[in-house]
Amino acid sequence: MKHIHDGWEKWPEIGWLEWDYGRSPLVMNVGRRLVRPTRYICCLAITYCMKRSERRTTAPFALALALIAALAIALDRPMAQGVAGISALYPGDVGIENHPAVIFSEQFEDSIANVVARWGDAKNPGGMLFATDVPPGTPAGHALSIPWVGGVSDGGHLYKVLNPGIDDTLYVRYYVKYPIDGYFSHNGIWVGGYNPKSSWPNPRAGELPNGDDRFSAAGEQNNLTNTFEHYNYWMGMHHDDGGPYWGNWLLNNPSVTVTRGQWVCVEQMVKLNNPTTAANGEHALWLNGVKVSHLGLGFPKGFWDGGRFTQDPNGSPFEGIRWRSTSALNINYIWLQNYAPNDPPGYSGTMLFDHVVAARSYIGCLGPSVSQAPTAPTNPRVVRSS
């Protein structure tokens, strides 16, 4: 039986919480991947080299991409998936923190100490490192490495309080590179709220939220099923067949997974229920710019088996999500984590993170990166038409 972590309990007096994550075999139907045909437009632009630390003079690029987007609309030609959104205006995320919809961004560029200071709470910051392996389409720089060693350490986290909290909708996009082996457990970035706000994560594993105290929403690679999956706590969640209330899985599609050893762009959207008496909250997940799951009041169809909802067009409409019962509870934290307690002694692995952005509207994956300016032509000739 594997034991998986769901957070801290009364940090720092008590350490990591663990619980029995062994579950009955999943009953899953193969779902349909939500991929639509995409058309591209091309343009020629003069660009120049830029280091990731030089993030202040990108207005010409933002303007050029805005014009490209406008042209695409005029020609009825959608932009390529993974480019649309706020990121399309900021190649390589350079200057994205200046967009009015952006609430928080982290590029992991100056020092671990400064990173921890910006987030506010960290587990094992002394083990965190900067890596030069960065996602494609980004200027040269750093990613955050959170390593672990079997029998010695189990990863780490960064936790950020959002103040003021968000009362409607939040999008969070980040890049993650999973190791090619190893048994990591909870991972990625969780989004949620506490009432009152908490300066550290305290998810109270296995307990049903009351509706006025807490909720959490996540998308993470699940080692038990080798799929990318929701992991959600809210007042209307389902429990495991007579057992505790572990985080609910809401997709259960074996075709939705990520490739280990490769960078993947992950984005999630959490929409709070308004009014608080309604179950009209929503949760959506994107992988590499493709929406792979979206749940809300009356959609999608599927069926429940304990704490697992399998999306299936032959099932019943999803009942919706009532994240909260009071407006005093809102979205007020993001929690980046890698928790890997189950590898044997001597095993070592690391998980990489980069390009974290939290915003009030869809962000999308990295837009075209700034690159080397084209070389000036030699011996140019003027050709006249007859």
C-alpha positions as CSV (number, residue, x, y, z in Angstrom):
1,M,0.0,0.0,0.0
2,K,1.4,3.4,-1.0
3,H,1.3,6.4,1.3
4,I,0.8,9.8,-0.3
5,H,1.1,13.2,1.2
6,D,-1.6,15.8,1.1
7,G,0.1,18.6,2.9
8,W,1.2,20.0,6.2
9,E,-0.8,19.9,9.4
10,K,-0.1,22.6,11.9
11,W,3.3,23.4,10.4
12,P,5.9,23.5,11.8
13,E,4.9,21.7,15.0
14,I,3.8,18.6,13.1
15,G,5.4,17.3,9.9
16,W,4.0,15.8,6.8
17,L,0.7,14.1,6.8
18,E,0.4,10.8,5.1
19,W,-2.5,8.5,4.4
20,D,-3.4,5.2,2.7
21,Y,-3.7,5.9,-1.0
22,G,-4.3,2.3,-2.0
23,R,-7.5,2.1,-4.0
24,S,-9.6,-0.5,-5.7
25,P,-8.8,-0.9,-9.4
26,L,-10.2,1.9,-11.5
27,V,-13.0,1.3,-13.9
28,M,-12.3,3.6,-16.8
29,N,-13.7,4.1,-20.3
30,V,-11.4,5.5,-23.0
31,G,-12.5,9.1,-23.5
32,R,-12.0,11.4,-26.4
33,R,-9.1,13.8,-26.5
34,L,-10.4,17.3,-27.1
35,V,-8.3,18.4,-30.1
36,R,-9.5,20.6,-32.8
37,P,-7.9,21.3,-36.2
38,T,-5.6,24.2,-36.1
39,R,-4.5,26.6,-38.8
40,Y,-1.5,28.8,-38.6
41,I,-0.5,32.2,-39.9
42,C,3.0,33.1,-40.5
43,C,4.8,36.4,-40.5
44,L,8.3,37.8,-40.9
45,A,9.5,39.8,-38.0
46,I,12.9,41.3,-37.0
47,T,13.8,40.1,-33.5
48,Y,16.9,40.2,-31.4
49,C,18.6,38.2,-28.7
50,M,17.6,38.7,-25.1
51,K,18.5,37.2,-21.8
52,R,15.7,36.2,-19.5
53,S,16.8,38.8,-17.0
54,E,16.2,41.5,-19.6
55,R,12.5,41.8,-19.2
56,R,11.6,45.4,-19.6
57,T,11.6,46.4,-23.3
58,T,9.1,44.2,-25.1
59,A,6.4,46.7,-26.2
60,P,7.3,46.3,-29.9
61,F,6.9,42.5,-29.7
62,A,3.6,42.8,-27.8
63,L,2.3,45.3,-30.4
64,A,3.4,43.0,-33.3
65,L,1.7,40.0,-31.8
66,A,-1.4,41.9,-31.1
67,L,-1.5,43.0,-34.8
68,I,-1.0,39.3,-35.8
69,A,-3.9,38.3,-33.6
70,A,-6.1,41.0,-35.1
71,L,-5.2,39.9,-38.6
72,A,-6.0,36.3,-37.7
73,I,-9.5,37.3,-36.6
74,A,-10.0,39.4,-39.7
75,L,-9.0,36.5,-41.9
76,D,-11.1,34.1,-39.8
77,R,-8.0,32.1,-39.1
78,P,-7.5,31.1,-35.5
79,M,-4.1,31.4,-33.9
80,A,-2.3,28.1,-33.2
81,Q,-3.4,26.4,-30.0
82,G,-1.0,27.1,-27.2
83,V,-0.3,30.7,-28.4
84,A,-3.7,32.4,-27.8
85,G,-4.1,34.1,-24.5
86,I,-2.1,36.6,-22.5
87,S,1.2,34.9,-23.3
88,A,0.7,35.6,-27.0
89,L,1.5,39.3,-26.2
90,Y,4.7,38.5,-24.3
91,P,7.2,36.3,-26.2
92,G,9.0,34.0,-23.7
93,D,6.9,35.6,-20.9
94,V,9.1,38.7,-21.0
95,G,7.2,41.4,-19.3
96,I,4.0,39.3,-18.7
97,E,3.9,40.6,-15.1
98,N,2.9,44.0,-16.5
99,H,-0.4,42.7,-18.0
100,P,-3.4,44.1,-16.0
101,A,-4.9,40.6,-15.7
102,V,-1.8,39.1,-14.2
103,I,-1.8,38.7,-10.4
104,F,1.5,36.9,-9.9
105,S,4.4,35.6,-12.0
106,E,7.5,33.7,-11.2
107,Q,10.4,33.1,-13.6
108,F,13.0,31.7,-11.1
109,E,15.8,34.0,-12.2
110,D,17.5,35.9,-9.3
111,S,18.1,33.7,-6.2
112,I,16.5,30.9,-4.2
113,A,16.3,33.3,-1.3
114,N,14.4,35.9,-3.3
115,V,12.1,33.2,-4.8
116,V,11.2,32.1,-1.3
117,A,10.6,35.7,-0.2
118,R,8.2,36.3,-3.1
119,W,6.2,33.1,-2.3
120,G,6.2,33.4,1.5
121,D,6.4,29.8,2.7
122,A,8.7,27.0,1.6
123,K,9.5,23.4,2.5
124,N,13.2,22.4,2.1
125,P,14.3,25.6,0.4
126,G,17.9,24.5,1.1
127,G,17.5,21.6,-1.3
128,M,16.1,23.7,-4.1
129,L,18.4,24.4,-7.1
130,F,18.4,26.4,-10.3
131,A,18.7,24.4,-13.5
132,T,19.6,25.6,-17.0
133,D,17.2,23.2,-18.6
134,V,14.3,25.4,-19.5
135,P,11.1,25.0,-21.7
136,P,11.3,25.4,-25.4
137,G,10.4,28.9,-26.5
138,T,11.9,30.6,-23.5
139,P,15.0,32.8,-23.4
140,A,18.0,31.2,-21.8
141,G,17.9,31.3,-18.0
142,H,16.8,29.1,-15.1
143,A,14.1,26.7,-14.0
144,L,13.5,25.6,-10.4
145,S,14.7,22.1,-9.5
146,I,13.1,20.4,-6.5
147,P,15.1,17.2,-5.9
148,W,14.6,14.2,-3.6
149,V,16.6,11.2,-2.4
150,G,14.9,8.0,-1.3
151,G,15.2,7.5,2.4
152,V,16.7,11.0,2.9
153,S,14.4,13.7,1.5
154,D,11.0,13.8,-0.1
155,G,10.9,17.0,-2.2
156,G,9.7,20.4,-1.2
157,H,7.1,23.2,-1.9
158,L,6.5,26.9,-2.4
159,Y,3.3,28.4,-1.1
160,K,1.9,31.8,-2.0
161,V,-0.9,33.7,-0.3
162,L,-3.0,35.8,-2.8
163,N,-4.0,39.0,-1.1
164,P,-6.6,40.2,-1.8
165,G,-8.3,36.9,-2.6
166,I,-10.1,36.2,-5.9
167,D,-13.9,36.1,-5.7
168,D,-14.6,34.9,-9.2
169,T,-12.2,33.2,-11.6
170,L,-8.4,32.4,-11.5
171,Y,-6.2,30.8,-14.2
172,V,-2.8,29.4,-13.3
173,R,-0.3,28.3,-15.9
174,Y,3.1,26.7,-15.3
175,Y,5.6,24.4,-16.9
176,V,6.7,21.2,-15.3
177,K,9.2,18.5,-16.4
178,Y,8.6,15.1,-14.6
179,P,11.6,12.8,-14.2
180,I,11.7,9.7,-16.4
181,D,11.5,7.4,-13.4
182,G,10.8,7.6,-9.7
183,Y,7.6,7.5,-7.7
184,F,6.6,11.1,-7.0
185,S,3.2,11.6,-5.4
186,H,1.4,15.0,-5.2
187,N,2.9,17.5,-7.7
188,G,2.3,20.6,-9.7
189,I,0.4,23.7,-8.5
190,W,-2.7,23.5,-6.4
191,V,-5.2,26.3,-6.2
192,G,-7.6,26.9,-3.3
193,G,-8.8,28.9,-0.4
194,Y,-8.8,29.0,3.4
195,N,-11.1,30.9,5.7
196,P,-9.4,32.6,7.5
197,K,-6.3,32.8,5.2
198,S,-3.4,30.6,6.1
199,S,0.2,31.4,5.8
200,W,1.1,27.8,5.1
201,P,-0.7,24.8,3.5
202,N,-3.1,22.9,5.8
203,P,-5.3,20.7,3.6
204,R,-6.6,18.4,6.3
205,A,-6.2,15.2,4.3
206,G,-9.2,12.8,4.3
207,E,-11.7,15.3,5.8
208,L,-14.8,16.7,4.0
209,P,-14.6,20.5,3.8
210,N,-17.5,22.3,5.6
211,G,-18.0,24.9,2.8
212,D,-16.9,27.8,5.0
213,D,-13.4,26.6,5.8
214,R,-11.4,25.5,2.7
215,F,-11.4,24.0,-0.8
216,S,-8.6,22.9,-3.2
217,A,-8.3,22.2,-6.9
218,A,-5.4,20.6,-8.7
219,G,-4.3,18.9,-11.8
220,E,-1.4,16.4,-11.4
221,Q,0.2,13.4,-13.0
222,N,-1.1,10.4,-11.1
223,N,1.4,7.6,-10.6
224,L,-1.2,5.0,-9.8
225,T,-3.0,5.4,-13.2
226,N,-0.2,7.1,-15.3
227,T,-2.8,9.7,-16.2
228,F,-3.1,13.4,-15.7
229,E,-6.0,13.9,-13.3
230,H,-8.0,16.3,-11.1
231,Y,-7.5,16.1,-7.4
232,N,-10.1,18.2,-5.7
233,Y,-11.6,18.9,-2.3
234,W,-14.9,20.7,-1.9
235,M,-18.0,20.6,0.3
236,G,-20.0,18.5,-2.2
237,M,-17.2,15.9,-3.0
238,H,-17.8,12.2,-2.9
239,H,-16.1,9.8,-0.4
240,D,-14.4,6.5,-1.2
241,D,-16.9,3.7,-0.8
242,G,-17.5,4.1,3.0
243,G,-14.0,5.4,3.6
244,P,-12.5,8.9,4.1
245,Y,-12.8,11.8,1.7
246,W,-9.6,11.7,-0.4
247,G,-9.3,14.1,-3.2
248,N,-11.8,13.4,-6.0
249,W,-10.6,12.3,-9.5
250,L,-12.9,13.8,-12.1
251,L,-11.5,12.8,-15.5
252,N,-10.4,9.1,-15.5
253,N,-9.3,9.1,-19.1
254,P,-6.3,6.8,-19.8
255,S,-5.5,8.7,-23.0
256,V,-4.8,12.0,-21.1
257,T,-1.2,11.8,-19.7
258,V,2.1,13.6,-19.9
259,T,5.4,12.4,-21.3
260,R,8.1,12.0,-18.6
261,G,11.4,13.7,-19.4
262,Q,9.7,16.4,-21.5
263,W,8.5,19.9,-20.6
264,V,4.7,20.2,-20.5
265,C,2.6,23.3,-20.3
266,V,-0.1,23.0,-17.7
267,E,-3.0,25.4,-17.0
268,Q,-6.0,25.2,-14.8
269,M,-9.0,27.4,-14.3
270,V,-11.0,27.6,-11.1
271,K,-14.4,29.5,-11.2
272,L,-16.0,30.0,-7.9
273,N,-19.7,29.4,-7.4
274,N,-21.8,32.6,-7.3
275,P,-24.1,32.9,-5.5
276,T,-22.7,30.8,-2.8
277,T,-25.9,28.8,-2.6
278,A,-25.4,27.5,-6.1
279,A,-23.3,24.7,-7.5
280,N,-22.2,26.6,-10.6
281,G,-18.5,26.5,-9.8
282,E,-16.2,25.1,-12.5
283,H,-12.7,23.5,-13.0
284,A,-10.9,23.1,-16.3
285,L,-7.5,21.7,-17.2
286,W,-5.2,22.3,-20.3
287,L,-2.1,20.4,-21.4
288,N,0.1,22.0,-23.9
289,G,-2.7,24.4,-24.8
290,V,-5.3,21.7,-25.4
291,K,-8.3,21.6,-23.0
292,V,-8.5,18.1,-21.7
293,S,-11.2,18.5,-19.0
294,H,-13.9,21.0,-18.0
295,L,-16.5,20.4,-15.4
296,G,-19.4,22.6,-14.3
297,L,-23.1,22.5,-13.6
298,G,-24.7,20.0,-15.9
299,F,-21.5,19.1,-17.8
300,P,-19.8,16.8,-18.8
301,K,-21.7,13.6,-18.6
302,G,-20.3,10.6,-16.7
303,F,-20.7,8.3,-13.7
304,W,-19.4,8.2,-10.1
305,D,-17.6,5.2,-8.5
306,G,-16.8,6.3,-4.9
307,G,-14.6,9.3,-5.2
308,R,-13.9,8.9,-8.9
309,F,-16.0,10.5,-11.7
310,T,-15.4,9.0,-15.1
311,Q,-16.4,11.4,-18.0
312,D,-18.6,9.4,-20.4
313,P,-21.2,10.7,-22.9
314,N,-23.5,7.9,-21.9
315,G,-23.6,8.9,-18.2
316,S,-25.5,11.5,-16.2
317,P,-24.8,15.2,-16.2
318,F,-22.2,16.3,-13.6
319,E,-23.9,17.9,-10.6
320,G,-21.6,21.0,-10.6
321,I,-19.2,22.2,-7.9
322,R,-20.2,24.2,-4.9
323,W,-16.7,25.3,-3.7
324,R,-18.0,27.4,-0.8
325,S,-21.1,28.3,1.2
326,T,-19.9,31.8,2.2
327,S,-18.4,34.7,0.4
328,A,-15.8,34.9,3.2
329,L,-14.1,31.9,1.5
330,N,-12.4,32.7,-1.8
331,I,-9.3,31.8,-3.9
332,N,-6.4,33.0,-1.8
333,Y,-3.4,30.6,-2.4
334,I,-1.4,28.8,-4.9
335,W,0.8,25.9,-3.8
336,L,3.6,24.5,-5.9
337,Q,4.8,21.2,-4.7
338,N,6.8,18.0,-5.4
339,Y,6.2,15.3,-2.8
340,A,8.0,12.0,-3.3
341,P,8.3,9.9,-0.2
342,N,8.1,6.4,-1.6
343,D,11.3,5.7,-3.5
344,P,13.8,3.2,-2.1
345,P,17.0,4.4,-0.3
346,G,19.6,5.7,-2.7
347,Y,17.2,6.7,-5.5
348,S,17.5,10.3,-6.5
349,G,15.3,12.3,-8.8
350,T,14.2,15.9,-9.4
351,M,11.2,17.7,-10.8
352,L,11.6,21.0,-12.7
353,F,9.2,24.0,-12.7
354,D,9.2,27.2,-14.7
355,H,7.0,30.1,-16.0
356,V,4.4,30.3,-13.3
357,V,1.7,32.8,-14.0
358,A,-1.6,33.5,-12.2
359,A,-4.1,35.7,-13.9
360,R,-7.8,36.6,-14.2
361,S,-8.0,35.4,-17.8
362,Y,-6.7,32.6,-20.0
363,I,-2.9,32.7,-20.2
364,G,-1.9,30.0,-22.7
365,C,1.5,28.5,-23.4
366,L,4.6,30.4,-24.3
367,G,4.3,32.5,-27.3
368,P,7.1,32.8,-29.9
369,S,10.4,33.4,-28.2
370,V,12.7,36.2,-29.0
371,S,15.5,34.9,-31.2
372,Q,18.6,35.9,-33.1
373,A,18.1,38.8,-35.6
374,P,18.4,37.7,-39.2
375,T,21.8,38.4,-40.8
376,A,21.8,41.3,-43.2
377,P,22.0,40.1,-46.8
378,T,25.2,40.4,-48.8
379,N,25.4,41.5,-52.4
380,P,21.7,42.4,-52.7
381,R,20.2,42.6,-56.2
382,V,17.2,44.6,-57.4
383,V,15.0,42.6,-59.7
384,R,12.6,44.6,-61.8
385,S,9.5,43.0,-63.3
386,S,8.9,43.5,-67.0
